[in-house]
Amino acid sequence: MCRHKLGYPPAAAPLTSIKSTGPPGRSSSKIPTVNRPVRQAAMEKSGKVDKTAAAALPAVSGTPKFMSADQATAAKNYVVAHWDAAIA
């Protein structure tokens, strides 16, 4: 199989640039959003963050919370058990 230089099949490549849409005729790209890099602290430390874009982000406070392994397993089990009904 022919592979893209990044390692995934060529057919999957367009999926990385497809924009989702909201209500019919309304592109979500026209709705203002805020995206904060997950590794922003590391990017700032290495000097690779866009300082202008970072300065425009709203302030964040608090400590991030992550699911425990047990919570992640319970969530996965719930989705598996209810998926068919949800998409019917």
C-alpha positions as CSV (number, residue, x, y, z in Angstrom):
1,M,0.0,0.0,0.0
2,C,1.2,3.5,-0.8
3,R,1.8,5.5,2.3
4,H,1.9,9.2,3.0
5,K,5.1,10.7,4.2
6,L,3.6,11.0,7.7
7,G,2.8,7.3,7.8
8,Y,-0.9,7.1,7.2
9,P,-2.7,6.0,4.0
10,P,-3.3,8.7,1.5
11,A,-7.1,8.3,1.8
12,A,-6.9,9.3,5.5
13,A,-4.9,12.4,4.8
14,P,-7.9,14.6,4.0
15,L,-9.5,13.7,7.3
16,T,-6.8,15.8,9.0
17,S,-8.1,19.0,7.3
18,I,-11.8,18.5,7.1
19,K,-13.8,21.1,9.0
20,S,-17.0,20.1,10.7
21,T,-20.1,22.1,10.2
22,G,-22.8,23.2,12.6
23,P,-26.3,24.0,11.4
24,P,-26.9,23.5,7.7
25,G,-25.0,26.1,5.7
26,R,-23.0,27.3,8.7
27,S,-19.4,26.5,8.7
28,S,-17.9,26.1,12.2
29,S,-14.8,27.8,10.9
30,K,-16.8,31.1,11.1
31,I,-17.6,30.5,14.8
32,P,-14.9,32.0,17.0
33,T,-13.0,29.4,19.0
34,V,-10.1,29.3,21.3
35,N,-7.5,26.6,21.0
36,R,-4.8,26.2,23.6
37,P,-1.8,24.0,22.8
38,V,-1.7,21.0,25.1
39,R,2.1,21.4,25.5
40,Q,2.0,25.2,25.7
41,A,4.3,25.3,28.8
42,A,6.9,23.2,26.9
43,M,6.5,25.4,23.8
44,E,7.1,28.5,25.9
45,K,10.1,27.0,27.6
46,S,11.7,26.1,24.2
47,G,10.7,29.5,22.7
48,K,8.5,27.9,20.0
49,V,5.2,29.4,21.1
50,D,3.6,32.2,19.0
51,K,3.7,34.9,21.7
52,T,1.0,37.0,20.0
53,A,-1.4,34.1,19.8
54,A,-0.6,33.0,23.3
55,A,-1.2,36.5,24.7
56,A,-4.7,36.6,23.1
57,L,-5.8,33.4,25.0
58,P,-8.1,33.9,28.0
59,A,-6.6,33.4,31.4
60,V,-6.9,29.9,32.9
61,S,-7.0,29.1,36.6
62,G,-7.2,25.9,38.6
63,T,-5.6,22.5,38.3
64,P,-6.5,20.2,35.3
65,K,-8.3,17.0,36.3
66,F,-7.9,13.7,34.5
67,M,-9.9,10.5,34.7
68,S,-8.5,7.6,36.7
69,A,-8.0,4.3,34.9
70,D,-11.1,2.9,36.5
71,Q,-13.2,5.9,35.4
72,A,-11.8,5.6,31.8
73,T,-12.7,1.9,31.8
74,A,-16.2,2.6,33.2
75,A,-16.7,5.3,30.5
76,K,-15.6,2.9,27.7
77,N,-17.8,0.1,29.0
78,Y,-20.8,2.5,29.1
79,V,-20.2,3.7,25.5
80,V,-19.8,0.1,24.3
81,A,-23.0,-0.9,26.0
82,H,-25.1,2.0,24.8
83,W,-23.6,2.8,21.4
84,D,-26.2,0.9,19.2
85,A,-29.1,2.7,20.9
86,A,-27.4,6.1,20.7
87,I,-26.9,5.9,16.9
88,A,-30.2,4.2,16.1
